[in-house]
Amino acid sequence: MFKRLKETILEIIQQADLILLGLCCAASVFGIATSIAVPVCSQQRVIGCLNLVYIASAMTIEQAAQKHLPALQRVARQIEARMEEEEVWYEMP
């Protein structure tokens, strides 16, 4: 029973993530939101990204990059370093 509950909760979370992703994409398409991103790499391959999605009228991309890009880059490097320390490796399918 617990296993099924856990699976159900994970399914709900995944669906919520997809809904949120869809809303963010729609907001970007209609010019309501925009984003900046930095890659997270492992073994010289991009395995993910850190994204900052924000309301487009709040600031320009240049302002967002000036204000938030250094922190995004720092966190991405921390993730990469921790993955290397923990020997987390991903094989391409």
N, CA, C and O atoms as CSV, one atom per row, in Angstrom:
chain,resi,resn,atom,element,x,y,z
A,1,MET,N,N,0.825,-1.195,0.000
A,1,MET,CA,C,0.000,0.000,0.000
A,1,MET,C,C,0.869,1.257,0.000
A,1,MET,O,O,0.604,2.197,-0.750
A,2,PHE,N,N,1.919,1.274,0.852
A,2,PHE,CA,C,2.781,2.446,0.920
A,2,PHE,C,C,3.461,2.702,-0.417
A,2,PHE,O,O,3.614,3.850,-0.835
A,3,LYS,N,N,3.875,1.614,-1.093
A,3,LYS,CA,C,4.539,1.767,-2.388
A,3,LYS,C,C,3.605,2.424,-3.397
A,3,LYS,O,O,4.025,3.304,-4.147
A,4,ARG,N,N,2.352,2.007,-3.421
A,4,ARG,CA,C,1.374,2.585,-4.353
A,4,ARG,C,C,1.110,4.059,-4.026
A,4,ARG,O,O,0.969,4.883,-4.930
A,5,LEU,N,N,1.044,4.386,-2.734
A,5,LEU,CA,C,0.855,5.772,-2.325
A,5,LEU,C,C,2.025,6.625,-2.791
A,5,LEU,O,O,1.841,7.726,-3.311
A,6,LYS,N,N,3.232,6.100,-2.596
A,6,LYS,CA,C,4.432,6.819,-3.035
A,6,LYS,C,C,4.411,7.035,-4.546
A,6,LYS,O,O,4.726,8.126,-5.022
A,7,GLU,N,N,4.039,5.997,-5.303
A,7,GLU,CA,C,3.951,6.115,-6.758
A,7,GLU,C,C,2.916,7.160,-7.164
A,7,GLU,O,O,3.151,7.941,-8.086
A,8,THR,N,N,1.782,7.177,-6.485
A,8,THR,CA,C,0.720,8.139,-6.778
A,8,THR,C,C,1.195,9.565,-6.507
A,8,THR,O,O,0.947,10.469,-7.305
A,9,ILE,N,N,1.871,9.760,-5.393
A,9,ILE,CA,C,2.393,11.090,-5.051
A,9,ILE,C,C,3.399,11.541,-6.095
A,9,ILE,O,O,3.366,12.692,-6.529
A,10,LEU,N,N,4.299,10.644,-6.508
A,10,LEU,CA,C,5.290,10.990,-7.531
A,10,LEU,C,C,4.617,11.334,-8.858
A,10,LEU,O,O,5.054,12.256,-9.548
A,11,GLU,N,N,3.565,10.609,-9.222
A,11,GLU,CA,C,2.828,10.913,-10.452
A,11,GLU,C,C,2.205,12.308,-10.385
A,11,GLU,O,O,2.256,13.062,-11.357
A,12,ILE,N,N,1.625,12.645,-9.248
A,12,ILE,CA,C,1.006,13.963,-9.068
A,12,ILE,C,C,2.058,15.061,-9.190
A,12,ILE,O,O,1.832,16.080,-9.842
A,13,ILE,N,N,3.210,14.845,-8.557
A,13,ILE,CA,C,4.296,15.835,-8.632
A,13,ILE,C,C,4.759,16.007,-10.070
A,13,ILE,O,O,4.954,17.133,-10.526
A,14,GLN,N,N,4.936,14.900,-10.794
A,14,GLN,CA,C,5.367,14.986,-12.186
A,14,GLN,C,C,4.346,15.735,-13.034
A,14,GLN,O,O,4.722,16.546,-13.880
A,15,GLN,N,N,3.062,15.472,-12.817
A,15,GLN,CA,C,2.018,16.169,-13.568
A,15,GLN,C,C,2.021,17.659,-13.238
A,15,GLN,O,O,1.843,18.495,-14.125
A,16,ALA,N,N,2.223,17.990,-11.971
A,16,ALA,CA,C,2.277,19.400,-11.569
A,16,ALA,C,C,3.467,20.087,-12.218
A,16,ALA,O,O,3.360,21.230,-12.661
A,17,ASP,N,N,4.610,19.391,-12.276
A,17,ASP,CA,C,5.792,19.955,-12.931
A,17,ASP,C,C,5.511,20.217,-14.400
A,17,ASP,O,O,5.906,21.255,-14.932
A,18,LEU,N,N,4.826,19.281,-15.066
A,18,LEU,CA,C,4.506,19.469,-16.474
A,18,LEU,C,C,3.537,20.622,-16.677
A,18,LEU,O,O,3.672,21.390,-17.629
A,19,ILE,N,N,2.566,20.747,-15.791
A,19,ILE,CA,C,1.627,21.870,-15.875
A,19,ILE,C,C,2.362,23.188,-15.692
A,19,ILE,O,O,2.137,24.136,-16.445
A,20,LEU,N,N,3.246,23.254,-14.688
A,20,LEU,CA,C,4.017,24.471,-14.446
A,20,LEU,C,C,4.909,24.785,-15.637
A,20,LEU,O,O,5.018,25.940,-16.050
A,21,LEU,N,N,5.547,23.759,-16.188
A,21,LEU,CA,C,6.386,23.965,-17.363
A,21,LEU,C,C,5.546,24.502,-18.517
A,21,LEU,O,O,5.968,25.418,-19.223
A,22,GLY,N,N,4.368,23.937,-18.705
A,22,GLY,CA,C,3.480,24.405,-19.763
A,22,GLY,C,C,3.063,25.852,-19.568
A,22,GLY,O,O,3.023,26.629,-20.523
A,23,LEU,N,N,2.753,26.213,-18.328
A,23,LEU,CA,C,2.380,27.606,-18.035
A,23,LEU,C,C,3.539,28.551,-18.298
A,23,LEU,O,O,3.347,29.636,-18.846
A,24,CYS,N,N,4.752,28.141,-17.909
A,24,CYS,CA,C,5.936,28.980,-18.147
A,24,CYS,C,C,6.183,29.147,-19.638
A,24,CYS,O,O,6.493,30.244,-20.100
A,25,CYS,N,N,6.046,28.064,-20.390
A,25,CYS,CA,C,6.244,28.146,-21.840
A,25,CYS,C,C,5.198,29.050,-22.482
A,25,CYS,O,O,5.524,29.871,-23.340
A,26,ALA,N,N,3.947,28.900,-22.069
A,26,ALA,CA,C,2.879,29.739,-22.620
A,26,ALA,C,C,3.121,31.202,-22.278
A,26,ALA,O,O,2.929,32.077,-23.122
A,27,ALA,N,N,3.538,31.469,-21.058
A,27,ALA,CA,C,3.820,32.847,-20.651
A,27,ALA,C,C,4.948,33.428,-21.492
A,27,ALA,O,O,4.908,34.604,-21.855
A,28,SER,N,N,5.953,32.617,-21.805
A,28,SER,CA,C,7.068,33.083,-22.631
A,28,SER,C,C,6.610,33.363,-24.057
A,28,SER,O,O,6.988,34.372,-24.653
A,29,VAL,N,N,5.799,32.468,-24.596
A,29,VAL,CA,C,5.305,32.634,-25.972
A,29,VAL,C,C,4.514,33.921,-26.107
A,29,VAL,O,O,4.623,34.607,-27.123
A,30,PHE,N,N,3.727,34.258,-25.109
A,30,PHE,CA,C,2.897,35.450,-25.177
A,30,PHE,C,C,3.584,36.690,-24.625
A,30,PHE,O,O,2.951,37.736,-24.482
A,31,GLY,N,N,4.870,36.584,-24.314
A,31,GLY,CA,C,5.634,37.732,-23.868
A,31,GLY,C,C,5.374,38.158,-22.438
A,31,GLY,O,O,5.786,39.246,-22.036
A,32,ILE,N,N,4.704,37.329,-21.667
A,32,ILE,CA,C,4.424,37.668,-20.271
A,32,ILE,C,C,5.638,37.378,-19.399
A,32,ILE,O,O,5.939,38.116,-18.461
A,33,ALA,N,N,6.330,36.289,-19.726
A,33,ALA,CA,C,7.497,35.885,-18.946
A,33,ALA,C,C,8.660,35.620,-19.876
A,33,ALA,O,O,8.486,35.373,-21.069
A,34,THR,N,N,9.842,35.676,-19.309
A,34,THR,CA,C,11.059,35.330,-20.038
A,34,THR,C,C,12.001,34.670,-19.045
A,34,THR,O,O,11.667,34.534,-17.868
A,35,SER,N,N,13.169,34.261,-19.507
A,35,SER,CA,C,14.056,33.547,-18.602
A,35,SER,C,C,15.511,33.664,-19.016
A,35,SER,O,O,15.837,34.001,-20.154
A,36,ILE,N,N,16.377,33.373,-18.049
A,36,ILE,CA,C,17.790,33.186,-18.319
A,36,ILE,C,C,18.149,31.812,-17.758
A,36,ILE,O,O,17.487,31.318,-16.845
A,37,ALA,N,N,19.195,31.198,-18.303
A,37,ALA,CA,C,19.548,29.843,-17.878
A,37,ALA,C,C,21.049,29.632,-17.969
A,37,ALA,O,O,21.744,30.296,-18.738
A,38,VAL,N,N,21.535,28.687,-17.163
A,38,VAL,CA,C,22.931,28.255,-17.244
A,38,VAL,C,C,22.943,26.726,-17.254
A,38,VAL,O,O,22.107,26.092,-16.609
A,39,PRO,N,N,23.891,26.136,-17.985
A,39,PRO,CA,C,23.943,24.680,-18.049
A,39,PRO,C,C,24.582,24.073,-16.802
A,39,PRO,O,O,25.401,24.700,-16.130
A,40,VAL,N,N,24.184,22.836,-16.515
A,40,VAL,CA,C,24.836,22.012,-15.507
A,40,VAL,C,C,25.452,20.853,-16.288
A,40,VAL,O,O,24.750,20.135,-17.000
A,41,CYS,N,N,26.765,20.676,-16.151
A,41,CYS,CA,C,27.470,19.693,-16.968
A,41,CYS,C,C,28.052,18.562,-16.127
A,41,CYS,O,O,28.354,18.733,-14.946
A,42,SER,N,N,28.199,17.412,-16.762
A,42,SER,CA,C,28.857,16.255,-16.174
A,42,SER,C,C,29.552,15.532,-17.310
A,42,SER,O,O,28.957,15.301,-18.363
A,43,GLN,N,N,30.785,15.181,-17.104
A,43,GLN,CA,C,31.562,14.465,-18.123
A,43,GLN,C,C,31.555,15.220,-19.457
A,43,GLN,O,O,31.424,14.619,-20.523
A,44,GLN,N,N,31.696,16.515,-19.378
A,44,GLN,CA,C,31.745,17.395,-20.546
A,44,GLN,C,C,30.462,17.356,-21.384
A,44,GLN,O,O,30.484,17.618,-22.587
A,45,ARG,N,N,29.338,17.021,-20.724
A,45,ARG,CA,C,28.042,17.034,-21.398
A,45,ARG,C,C,27.060,17.827,-20.557
A,45,ARG,O,O,27.127,17.814,-19.328
A,46,VAL,N,N,26.156,18.508,-21.219
A,46,VAL,CA,C,25.094,19.216,-20.513
A,46,VAL,C,C,24.065,18.175,-20.076
A,46,VAL,O,O,23.525,17.431,-20.896
A,47,ILE,N,N,23.803,18.137,-18.758
A,47,ILE,CA,C,22.819,17.176,-18.240
A,47,ILE,C,C,21.580,17.869,-17.693
A,47,ILE,O,O,20.606,17.212,-17.326
A,48,GLY,N,N,21.617,19.185,-17.638
A,48,GLY,CA,C,20.469,19.932,-17.140
A,48,GLY,C,C,20.751,21.415,-17.183
A,48,GLY,O,O,21.817,21.838,-17.629
A,49,CYS,N,N,19.806,22.199,-16.725
A,49,CYS,CA,C,19.951,23.653,-16.687
A,49,CYS,C,C,19.297,24.209,-15.428
A,49,CYS,O,O,18.329,23.654,-14.908
A,50,LEU,N,N,19.846,25.305,-14.960
A,50,LEU,CA,C,19.192,26.098,-13.926
A,50,LEU,C,C,18.572,27.283,-14.643
A,50,LEU,O,O,19.257,28.014,-15.359
A,51,ASN,N,N,17.285,27.469,-14.451
A,51,ASN,CA,C,16.553,28.527,-15.134
A,51,ASN,C,C,15.941,29.496,-14.137
A,51,ASN,O,O,15.478,29.106,-13.065
A,52,LEU,N,N,15.951,30.741,-14.508
A,52,LEU,CA,C,15.240,31.757,-13.746
A,52,LEU,C,C,14.172,32.325,-14.673
A,52,LEU,O,O,14.487,33.008,-15.647
A,53,VAL,N,N,12.930,32.043,-14.371
A,53,VAL,CA,C,11.806,32.546,-15.152
A,53,VAL,C,C,11.223,33.726,-14.388
A,53,VAL,O,O,10.978,33.635,-13.185
A,54,TYR,N,N,11.002,34.827,-15.086
A,54,TYR,CA,C,10.488,36.024,-14.420
A,54,TYR,C,C,9.541,36.777,-15.341
A,54,TYR,O,O,9.520,36.557,-16.552
A,55,ILE,N,N,8.769,37.656,-14.754
A,55,ILE,CA,C,7.833,38.481,-15.518
A,55,ILE,C,C,8.632,39.421,-16.419
A,55,ILE,O,O,9.479,40.179,-15.946
A,56,ALA,N,N,8.354,39.363,-17.711
A,56,ALA,CA,C,9.139,40.098,-18.700
A,56,ALA,C,C,9.164,41.604,-18.449
A,56,ALA,O,O,10.170,42.260,-18.718
A,57,SER,N,N,8.070,42.149,-17.939
A,57,SER,CA,C,8.032,43.600,-17.720
A,57,SER,C,C,8.802,44.032,-16.474
A,57,SER,O,O,8.992,45.227,-16.247
A,58,ALA,N,N,9.246,43.073,-15.667
A,58,ALA,CA,C,9.956,43.420,-14.425
A,58,ALA,C,C,11.364,43.923,-14.689
A,58,ALA,O,O,11.859,44.794,-13.974
A,59,MET,N,N,12.015,43.377,-15.717
A,59,MET,CA,C,13.379,43.790,-16.042
A,59,MET,C,C,13.743,43.249,-17.414
A,59,MET,O,O,13.108,42.326,-17.925
A,60,THR,N,N,14.766,43.834,-17.996
A,60,THR,CA,C,15.253,43.344,-19.281
A,60,THR,C,C,16.098,42.096,-19.043
A,60,THR,O,O,16.483,41.801,-17.912
A,61,ILE,N,N,16.378,41.378,-20.109
A,61,ILE,CA,C,17.254,40.205,-19.986
A,61,ILE,C,C,18.634,40.637,-19.501
A,61,ILE,O,O,19.262,39.948,-18.697
A,62,GLU,N,N,19.097,41.776,-19.993
A,62,GLU,CA,C,20.403,42.280,-19.564
A,62,GLU,C,C,20.420,42.564,-18.060
A,62,GLU,O,O,21.386,42.232,-17.373
A,63,GLN,N,N,19.360,43.171,-17.558
A,63,GLN,CA,C,19.273,43.451,-16.120
A,63,GLN,C,C,19.205,42.153,-15.311
A,63,GLN,O,O,19.844,42.026,-14.267
A,64,ALA,N,N,18.424,41.196,-15.805
A,64,ALA,CA,C,18.318,39.912,-15.110
A,64,ALA,C,C,19.671,39.210,-15.077
A,64,ALA,O,O,20.063,38.651,-14.052
A,65,ALA,N,N,20.376,39.241,-16.193
A,65,ALA,CA,C,21.694,38.607,-16.253
A,65,ALA,C,C,22.671,39.294,-15.304
A,65,ALA,O,O,23.412,38.627,-14.583
A,66,GLN,N,N,22.672,40.612,-15.303
A,66,GLN,CA,C,23.585,41.348,-14.427
A,66,GLN,C,C,23.289,41.046,-12.951
A,66,GLN,O,O,24.203,40.903,-12.140
A,67,LYS,N,N,22.015,40.955,-12.627
A,67,LYS,CA,C,21.623,40.771,-11.234
A,67,LYS,C,C,21.709,39.316,-10.771
A,67,LYS,O,O,22.107,39.060,-9.635
A,68,HIS,N,N,21.340,38.350,-11.633
A,68,HIS,CA,C,21.168,36.969,-11.184
A,68,HIS,C,C,22.116,35.945,-11.814
A,68,HIS,O,O,22.282,34.853,-11.271
A,69,LEU,N,N,22.735,36.275,-12.942
A,69,LEU,CA,C,23.577,35.294,-13.623
A,69,LEU,C,C,24.750,34.801,-12.769
A,69,LEU,O,O,25.008,33.598,-12.761
A,70,PRO,N,N,25.470,35.667,-12.051
A,70,PRO,CA,C,26.576,35.155,-11.233
A,70,PRO,C,C,26.130,34.105,-10.208
A,70,PRO,O,O,26.829,33.114,-9.992
A,71,ALA,N,N,24.986,34.317,-9.587
A,71,ALA,CA,C,24.482,33.339,-8.602
A,71,ALA,C,C,24.091,32.035,-9.292
A,71,ALA,O,O,24.397,30.956,-8.783
A,72,LEU,N,N,23.423,32.116,-10.437
A,72,LEU,CA,C,23.058,30.902,-11.170
A,72,LEU,C,C,24.304,30.116,-11.567
A,72,LEU,O,O,24.342,28.893,-11.434
A,73,GLN,N,N,25.315,30.820,-12.054
A,73,GLN,CA,C,26.562,30.155,-12.449
A,73,GLN,C,C,27.253,29.521,-11.243
A,73,GLN,O,O,27.767,28.406,-11.338
A,74,ARG,N,N,27.268,30.216,-10.127
A,74,ARG,CA,C,27.898,29.694,-8.913
A,74,ARG,C,C,27.202,28.413,-8.447
A,74,ARG,O,O,27.864,27.436,-8.097
A,75,VAL,N,N,25.877,28.420,-8.442
A,75,VAL,CA,C,25.129,27.230,-8.009
A,75,VAL,C,C,25.340,26.075,-8.991
A,75,VAL,O,O,25.478,24.928,-8.567
A,76,ALA,N,N,25.366,26.357,-10.278
A,76,ALA,CA,C,25.612,25.303,-11.273
A,76,ALA,C,C,26.974,24.662,-11.034
A,76,ALA,O,O,27.099,23.439,-11.091
A,77,ARG,N,N,28.000,25.479,-10.765
A,77,ARG,CA,C,29.349,24.936,-10.491
A,77,ARG,C,C,29.353,24.116,-9.202
A,77,ARG,O,O,30.047,23.103,-9.112
A,78,GLN,N,N,28.579,24.550,-8.205
A,78,GLN,CA,C,28.494,23.791,-6.954
A,78,GLN,C,C,27.846,22.430,-7.191
A,78,GLN,O,O,28.295,21.425,-6.640
A,79,ILE,N,N,26.811,22.393,-7.996
A,79,ILE,CA,C,26.149,21.128,-8.324
A,79,ILE,C,C,27.124,20.208,-9.058
A,79,ILE,O,O,27.230,19.023,-8.742
A,80,GLU,N,N,27.828,20.762,-10.031
A,80,GLU,CA,C,28.794,19.965,-10.793
A,80,GLU,C,C,29.884,19.402,-9.883
A,80,GLU,O,O,30.250,18.231,-9.990
A,81,ALA,N,N,30.396,20.243,-8.993
A,81,ALA,CA,C,31.452,19.800,-8.078
A,81,ALA,C,C,30.948,18.700,-7.152
A,81,ALA,O,O,31.645,17.714,-6.915
A,82,ARG,N,N,29.745,18.870,-6.633
A,82,ARG,CA,C,29.177,17.865,-5.731
A,82,ARG,C,C,28.939,16.547,-6.464
A,82,ARG,O,O,29.159,15.473,-5.904
A,83,MET,N,N,28.495,16.631,-7.704
A,83,MET,CA,C,28.293,15.414,-8.485
A,83,MET,C,C,29.616,14.689,-8.694
A,83,MET,O,O,29.674,13.460,-8.638
A,84,GLU,N,N,30.669,15.446,-8.932
A,84,GLU,CA,C,31.982,14.836,-9.120
A,84,GLU,C,C,32.481,14.222,-7.812
A,84,GLU,O,O,33.016,13.113,-7.814
A,85,GLU,N,N,32.309,14.933,-6.695
A,85,GLU,CA,C,32.711,14.416,-5.386
A,85,GLU,C,C,31.981,13.123,-5.054
A,85,GLU,O,O,32.575,12.175,-4.541
A,86,GLU,N,N,30.691,13.096,-5.352
A,86,GLU,CA,C,29.858,11.930,-5.039
A,86,GLU,C,C,29.954,10.853,-6.121
A,86,GLU,O,O,29.340,9.791,-6.016
A,87,GLU,N,N,30.731,11.149,-7.153
A,87,GLU,CA,C,30.893,10.237,-8.286
A,87,GLU,C,C,29.552,9.859,-8.904
A,87,GLU,O,O,29.255,8.688,-9.139
A,88,VAL,N,N,28.764,10.883,-9.154
A,88,VAL,CA,C,27.486,10.693,-9.836
A,88,VAL,C,C,27.768,10.799,-11.331
A,88,VAL,O,O,28.157,11.862,-11.815
A,89,TRP,N,N,27.578,9.724,-12.051
A,89,TRP,CA,C,27.838,9.690,-13.474
A,89,TRP,C,C,26.580,9.299,-14.219
A,89,TRP,O,O,25.799,8.466,-13.757
A,90,TYR,N,N,26.392,9.907,-15.370
A,90,TYR,CA,C,25.226,9.610,-16.193
A,90,TYR,C,C,25.698,9.039,-17.507
A,90,TYR,O,O,26.603,9.573,-18.147
A,91,GLU,N,N,25.079,7.958,-17.897
A,91,GLU,CA,C,25.372,7.370,-19.197
A,91,GLU,C,C,24.286,7.786,-20.165
A,91,GLU,O,O,23.101,7.801,-19.832
A,92,MET,N,N,24.709,8.119,-21.356
A,92,MET,CA,C,23.746,8.487,-22.384
A,92,MET,C,C,23.048,7.220,-22.877
A,92,MET,O,O,23.693,6.192,-23.081
A,93,PRO,N,N,21.738,7.294,-23.065
A,93,PRO,CA,C,20.993,6.098,-23.535
A,93,PRO,C,C,21.389,5.710,-24.947
A,93,PRO,O,O,20.864,4.737,-25.490
